[in-house]
Amino acid sequence: MASKLLLVGNLYPFFQEDTNGCMQWTWSIECDMQLFLLTPWLVMLYRRIGSKKMYLLMGSFFFMGLVVNYYMAL
């Protein structure tokens, strides 16, 4: 339940105490809160480094996400 209260249950999906299906709906709230906290920093970074470098950075984040999802699926 601590992962749900800290809003990090979607970052540590296998570190959840609620394995019986309790509060599984909160993943959307966790994602929304993390995007709410992350978006201002990304906008400031975009203004500072420019669009071409930001596209490269976002592409690398996307690729890292694909690799992590592939690893977790195995």
N, CA, C and O atoms as a GROMACS GRO file, in nm:
protein
  296
    1MET      N    1   0.081  -0.120   0.000
    1MET     CA    2   0.000   0.000   0.000
    1MET      C    3   0.085   0.126   0.000
    1MET      O    4   0.039   0.232  -0.042
    2ALA      N    5   0.209   0.115   0.046
    2ALA     CA    6   0.296   0.232   0.050
    2ALA      C    7   0.328   0.283  -0.090
    2ALA      O    8   0.341   0.403  -0.111
    3SER      N    9   0.339   0.191  -0.187
    3SER     CA   10   0.366   0.235  -0.323
    3SER      C   11   0.248   0.313  -0.379
    3SER      O   12   0.268   0.402  -0.462
    4LYS      N   13   0.127   0.282  -0.338
    4LYS     CA   14   0.009   0.356  -0.383
    4LYS      C   15   0.002   0.493  -0.317
    4LYS      O   16  -0.038   0.590  -0.382
    5LEU      N   17   0.040   0.503  -0.192
    5LEU     CA   18   0.036   0.632  -0.123
    5LEU      C   19   0.144   0.726  -0.174
    5LEU      O   20   0.124   0.848  -0.174
    6LEU      N   21   0.257   0.671  -0.216
    6LEU     CA   22   0.366   0.753  -0.269
    6LEU      C   23   0.352   0.779  -0.418
    6LEU      O   24   0.434   0.850  -0.476
    7LEU      N   25   0.251   0.722  -0.482
    7LEU     CA   26   0.223   0.738  -0.625
    7LEU      C   27   0.336   0.688  -0.712
    7LEU      O   28   0.367   0.749  -0.815
    8VAL      N   29   0.399   0.578  -0.673
    8VAL     CA   30   0.506   0.518  -0.753
    8VAL      C   31   0.478   0.372  -0.783
    8VAL      O   32   0.570   0.299  -0.819
    9GLY      N   33   0.354   0.328  -0.770
    9GLY     CA   34   0.319   0.190  -0.795
    9GLY      C   35   0.338   0.148  -0.940
    9GLY      O   36   0.361   0.031  -0.968
   10ASN      N   37   0.328   0.244  -1.034
   10ASN     CA   38   0.350   0.209  -1.173
   10ASN      C   39   0.499   0.202  -1.208
   10ASN      O   40   0.535   0.145  -1.311
   11LEU      N   41   0.585   0.258  -1.126
   11LEU     CA   42   0.729   0.248  -1.150
   11LEU      C   43   0.786   0.118  -1.094
   11LEU      O   44   0.884   0.066  -1.147
   12TYR      N   45   0.726   0.067  -0.990
   12TYR     CA   46   0.768  -0.059  -0.929
   12TYR      C   47   0.651  -0.157  -0.931
   12TYR      O   48   0.593  -0.186  -0.826
   13PRO      N   49   0.615  -0.208  -1.047
   13PRO     CA   50   0.492  -0.290  -1.053
   13PRO      C   51   0.502  -0.422  -0.978
   13PRO      O   52   0.399  -0.478  -0.941
   14PHE      N   53   0.621  -0.473  -0.956
   14PHE     CA   54   0.634  -0.600  -0.885
   14PHE      C   55   0.659  -0.579  -0.736
   14PHE      O   56   0.673  -0.676  -0.662
   15PHE      N   57   0.664  -0.455  -0.692
   15PHE     CA   58   0.684  -0.422  -0.551
   15PHE      C   59   0.553  -0.367  -0.496
   15PHE      O   60   0.550  -0.257  -0.440
   16GLN      N   61   0.447  -0.444  -0.510
   16GLN     CA   62   0.317  -0.400  -0.463
   16GLN      C   63   0.264  -0.497  -0.358
   16GLN      O   64   0.270  -0.619  -0.375
   17GLU      N   65   0.214  -0.441  -0.252
   17GLU     CA   66   0.158  -0.523  -0.148
   17GLU      C   67   0.017  -0.568  -0.183
   17GLU      O   68  -0.033  -0.665  -0.125
   18ASP      N   69  -0.048  -0.500  -0.275
   18ASP     CA   70  -0.187  -0.529  -0.307
   18ASP      C   71  -0.196  -0.629  -0.422
   18ASP      O   72  -0.245  -0.596  -0.530
   19THR      N   73  -0.149  -0.749  -0.399
   19THR     CA   74  -0.148  -0.851  -0.504
   19THR      C   75  -0.285  -0.914  -0.526
   19THR      O   76  -0.303  -0.989  -0.621
   20ASN      N   77  -0.380  -0.886  -0.440
   20ASN     CA   78  -0.513  -0.942  -0.456
   20ASN      C   79  -0.605  -0.853  -0.537
   20ASN      O   80  -0.725  -0.879  -0.542
   21GLY      N   81  -0.554  -0.749  -0.601
   21GLY     CA   82  -0.635  -0.663  -0.685
   21GLY      C   83  -0.688  -0.539  -0.617
   21GLY      O   84  -0.773  -0.471  -0.674
   22CYS      N   85  -0.642  -0.508  -0.500
   22CYS     CA   86  -0.689  -0.391  -0.428
   22CYS      C   87  -0.626  -0.264  -0.486
   22CYS      O   88  -0.504  -0.254  -0.495
   23MET      N   89  -0.709  -0.171  -0.524
   23MET     CA   90  -0.666  -0.040  -0.573
   23MET      C   91  -0.581  -0.047  -0.700
   23MET      O   92  -0.488   0.032  -0.716
   24GLN      N   93  -0.609  -0.139  -0.788
   24GLN     CA   94  -0.534  -0.145  -0.913
   24GLN      C   95  -0.571  -0.030  -1.006
   24GLN      O   96  -0.497  -0.001  -1.100
   25TRP      N   97  -0.682   0.036  -0.981
   25TRP     CA   98  -0.726   0.146  -1.065
   25TRP      C   99  -0.641   0.272  -1.046
   25TRP      O  100  -0.652   0.365  -1.126
   26THR      N  101  -0.558   0.277  -0.943
   26THR     CA  102  -0.482   0.399  -0.916
   26THR      C  103  -0.363   0.420  -1.008
   26THR      O  104  -0.294   0.521  -0.997
   27TRP      N  105  -0.336   0.326  -1.099
   27TRP     CA  106  -0.223   0.346  -1.190
   27TRP      C  107  -0.244   0.471  -1.275
   27TRP      O  108  -0.147   0.539  -1.310
   28SER      N  109  -0.368   0.502  -1.311
   28SER     CA  110  -0.392   0.622  -1.392
   28SER      C  111  -0.366   0.749  -1.312
   28SER      O  112  -0.315   0.847  -1.367
   29ILE      N  113  -0.399   0.748  -1.184
   29ILE     CA  114  -0.372   0.865  -1.100
   29ILE      C  115  -0.221   0.882  -1.083
   29ILE      O  116  -0.171   0.994  -1.084
   30GLU      N  117  -0.150   0.772  -1.067
   30GLU     CA  118  -0.005   0.779  -1.052
   30GLU      C  119   0.061   0.835  -1.177
   30GLU      O  120   0.150   0.920  -1.168
   31CYS      N  121   0.018   0.788  -1.293
   31CYS     CA  122   0.074   0.838  -1.420
   31CYS      C  123   0.043   0.986  -1.439
   31CYS      O  124   0.129   1.062  -1.482
   32ASP      N  125  -0.080   1.027  -1.408
   32ASP     CA  126  -0.118   1.168  -1.422
   32ASP      C  127  -0.035   1.256  -1.330
   32ASP      O  128   0.009   1.364  -1.371
   33MET      N  129  -0.014   1.213  -1.208
   33MET     CA  130   0.064   1.293  -1.113
   33MET      C  131   0.210   1.304  -1.157
   33MET      O  132   0.270   1.411  -1.146
   34GLN      N  133   0.266   1.195  -1.205
   34GLN     CA  134   0.404   1.198  -1.250
   34GLN      C  135   0.420   1.287  -1.373
   34GLN      O  136   0.520   1.360  -1.383
   35LEU      N  137   0.325   1.284  -1.466
   35LEU     CA  138   0.330   1.373  -1.581
   35LEU      C  139   0.312   1.519  -1.539
   35LEU      O  140   0.375   1.608  -1.596
   36PHE      N  141   0.226   1.543  -1.442
   36PHE     CA  142   0.205   1.678  -1.390
   36PHE      C  143   0.333   1.734  -1.331
   36PHE      O  144   0.362   1.853  -1.347
   37LEU      N  145   0.410   1.650  -1.262
   37LEU     CA  146   0.535   1.696  -1.201
   37LEU      C  147   0.649   1.703  -1.302
   37LEU      O  148   0.741   1.784  -1.285
   38LEU      N  149   0.646   1.621  -1.405
   38LEU     CA  150   0.756   1.614  -1.501
   38LEU      C  151   0.744   1.716  -1.614
   38LEU      O  152   0.846   1.762  -1.666
   39THR      N  153   0.624   1.752  -1.654
   39THR     CA  154   0.603   1.839  -1.770
   39THR      C  155   0.669   1.976  -1.757
   39THR      O  156   0.732   2.019  -1.854
   40PRO      N  157   0.659   2.048  -1.646
   40PRO     CA  158   0.727   2.179  -1.640
   40PRO      C  159   0.878   2.169  -1.660
   40PRO      O  160   0.938   2.257  -1.721
   41TRP      N  161   0.938   2.063  -1.608
   41TRP     CA  162   1.083   2.046  -1.626
   41TRP      C  163   1.118   2.019  -1.772
   41TRP      O  164   1.219   2.069  -1.821
   42LEU      N  165   1.035   1.942  -1.840
   42LEU     CA  166   1.060   1.915  -1.982
   42LEU      C  167   1.041   2.041  -2.066
   42LEU      O  168   1.115   2.061  -2.163
   43VAL      N  169   0.944   2.124  -2.032
   43VAL     CA  170   0.924   2.249  -2.106
   43VAL      C  171   1.043   2.343  -2.085
   43VAL      O  172   1.089   2.406  -2.180
   44MET      N  173   1.092   2.353  -1.962
   44MET     CA  174   1.210   2.438  -1.938
   44MET      C  175   1.332   2.384  -2.011
   44MET      O  176   1.410   2.462  -2.065
   45LEU      N  177   1.348   2.253  -2.013
   45LEU     CA  178   1.459   2.193  -2.085
   45LEU      C  179   1.446   2.217  -2.235
   45LEU      O  180   1.546   2.242  -2.303
   46TYR      N  181   1.325   2.209  -2.288
   46TYR     CA  182   1.300   2.234  -2.430
   46TYR      C  183   1.340   2.377  -2.467
   46TYR      O  184   1.402   2.399  -2.571
   47ARG      N  185   1.304   2.472  -2.384
   47ARG     CA  186   1.338   2.612  -2.412
   47ARG      C  187   1.488   2.636  -2.403
   47ARG      O  188   1.542   2.721  -2.472
   48ARG      N  189   1.555   2.560  -2.317
   48ARG     CA  190   1.698   2.582  -2.297
   48ARG      C  191   1.783   2.518  -2.406
   48ARG      O  192   1.877   2.580  -2.454
   49ILE      N  193   1.752   2.394  -2.447
   49ILE     CA  194   1.842   2.324  -2.539
   49ILE      C  195   1.795   2.327  -2.684
   49ILE      O  196   1.873   2.292  -2.773
   50GLY      N  197   1.673   2.367  -2.711
   50GLY     CA  198   1.626   2.375  -2.848
   50GLY      C  199   1.553   2.249  -2.892
   50GLY      O  200   1.555   2.146  -2.825
   51SER      N  201   1.488   2.260  -3.007
   51SER     CA  202   1.398   2.153  -3.049
   51SER      C  203   1.472   2.031  -3.103
   51SER      O  204   1.430   1.918  -3.077
   52LYS      N  205   1.581   2.050  -3.177
   52LYS     CA  206   1.650   1.934  -3.235
   52LYS      C  207   1.709   1.843  -3.128
   52LYS      O  208   1.697   1.721  -3.136
   53LYS      N  209   1.773   1.902  -3.029
   53LYS     CA  210   1.830   1.822  -2.921
   53LYS      C  211   1.720   1.760  -2.835
   53LYS      O  212   1.737   1.650  -2.782
   54MET      N  213   1.609   1.830  -2.822
   54MET     CA  214   1.498   1.776  -2.743
   54MET      C  215   1.436   1.656  -2.813
   54MET      O  216   1.399   1.559  -2.748
   55TYR      N  217   1.424   1.662  -2.947
   55TYR     CA  218   1.373   1.546  -3.022
   55TYR      C  219   1.466   1.427  -3.003
   55TYR      O  220   1.420   1.313  -2.990
   56LEU      N  221   1.595   1.450  -3.002
   56LEU     CA  222   1.692   1.343  -2.980
   56LEU      C  223   1.677   1.286  -2.838
   56LEU      O  224   1.681   1.165  -2.819
   57LEU      N  225   1.660   1.373  -2.741
   57LEU     CA  226   1.642   1.329  -2.602
   57LEU      C  227   1.514   1.249  -2.586
   57LEU      O  228   1.514   1.143  -2.522
   58MET      N  229   1.404   1.297  -2.642
   58MET     CA  230   1.277   1.225  -2.632
   58MET      C  231   1.283   1.092  -2.708
   58MET      O  232   1.224   0.993  -2.665
   59GLY      N  233   1.353   1.090  -2.821
   59GLY     CA  234   1.371   0.965  -2.893
   59GLY      C  235   1.450   0.864  -2.813
   59GLY      O  236   1.420   0.744  -2.815
   60SER      N  237   1.551   0.912  -2.741
   60SER     CA  238   1.629   0.819  -2.658
   60SER      C  239   1.546   0.769  -2.540
   60SER      O  240   1.558   0.653  -2.501
   61PHE      N  241   1.461   0.855  -2.481
   61PHE     CA  242   1.369   0.809  -2.376
   61PHE      C  243   1.274   0.704  -2.430
   61PHE      O  244   1.247   0.604  -2.363
   62PHE      N  245   1.222   0.726  -2.551
   62PHE     CA  246   1.131   0.631  -2.612
   62PHE      C  247   1.200   0.497  -2.635
   62PHE      O  248   1.143   0.391  -2.608
   63PHE      N  249   1.324   0.501  -2.685
   63PHE     CA  250   1.399   0.378  -2.710
   63PHE      C  251   1.429   0.306  -2.579
   63PHE      O  252   1.418   0.183  -2.572
   64MET      N  253   1.467   0.380  -2.475
   64MET     CA  254   1.492   0.316  -2.345
   64MET      C  255   1.365   0.253  -2.290
   64MET      O  256   1.371   0.146  -2.230
   65GLY      N  257   1.249   0.317  -2.310
   65GLY     CA  258   1.123   0.259  -2.268
   65GLY      C  259   1.092   0.130  -2.341
   65GLY      O  260   1.041   0.035  -2.281
   66LEU      N  261   1.123   0.125  -2.471
   66LEU     CA  262   1.103   0.002  -2.546
   66LEU      C  263   1.192  -0.110  -2.494
   66LEU      O  264   1.148  -0.225  -2.482
   67VAL      N  265   1.317  -0.077  -2.464
   67VAL     CA  266   1.410  -0.179  -2.414
   67VAL      C  267   1.364  -0.230  -2.278
   67VAL      O  268   1.367  -0.350  -2.253
   68VAL      N  269   1.321  -0.142  -2.190
   68VAL     CA  270   1.276  -0.183  -2.057
   68VAL      C  271   1.150  -0.270  -2.068
   68VAL      O  272   1.138  -0.372  -2.000
   69ASN      N  273   1.056  -0.230  -2.153
   69ASN     CA  274   0.935  -0.311  -2.172
   69ASN      C  275   0.966  -0.446  -2.232
   69ASN      O  276   0.906  -0.546  -2.194
   70TYR      N  277   1.058  -0.451  -2.325
   70TYR     CA  278   1.098  -0.579  -2.384
   70TYR      C  279   1.161  -0.669  -2.277
   70TYR      O  280   1.132  -0.788  -2.271
   71TYR      N  281   1.248  -0.612  -2.194
   71TYR     CA  282   1.313  -0.689  -2.088
   71TYR      C  283   1.210  -0.741  -1.987
   71TYR      O  284   1.219  -0.856  -1.943
   72MET      N  285   1.113  -0.656  -1.951
   72MET     CA  286   1.012  -0.698  -1.855
   72MET      C  287   0.919  -0.803  -1.914
   72MET      O  288   0.867  -0.888  -1.841
   73ALA      N  289   0.896  -0.799  -2.045
   73ALA     CA  290   0.810  -0.897  -2.107
   73ALA      C  291   0.875  -1.035  -2.116
   73ALA      O  292   0.806  -1.136  -2.122
   74LEU      N  293   1.007  -1.038  -2.118
   74LEU     CA  294   1.076  -1.166  -2.121
   74LEU      C  295   1.067  -1.233  -1.986
   74LEU      O  296   1.119  -1.343  -1.968
   0.00000   0.00000   0.00000
